[in-house]
Amino acid sequence: MSSSDQAYSECIAQALMIFESKECYAPERARTTYLHGMLFEDQGNTGEANRHYETAYSCYKTIVRERNEAIPRGKLKIDHYNQLVTFWSR
């Protein structure tokens, strides 16, 4: 892992600690978990990436369940997670 990837991973981990503290941060938690999965995938760590993608998808389904808008996991992209959060959280 490069030093920039390490720094990015540490920032994501800190953000997740904050976003996991309150339910009102569920959209941010879903998006950040997905971003963490993307980082692991870029590093070739598919097992960890899939674990994060699955967690992000679980959060996503919970958020959109009331709107009945769930998209299958394999079709979700970062844009879907971006739509969950307000613009200043991106």
Long-range contacts (C-beta under 8 A, 24 or more apart in sequence): 1-43, 5-39, 5-42, 5-43, 8-39, 9-36, 9-39, 12-36, 12-39, 26-59, 26-62, 26-63, 27-63, 27-81, 27-84, 27-85, 27-89, 28-85, 28-89, 29-59, 30-56, 30-59, 30-60, 30-63, 30-81, 30-84, 31-56, 31-78, 31-81, 31-82, 31-84, 31-85, 31-89, 31-90, 33-59, 34-76, 34-78, 34-81, 35-78, 35-81, 38-78, 56-81, 60-84
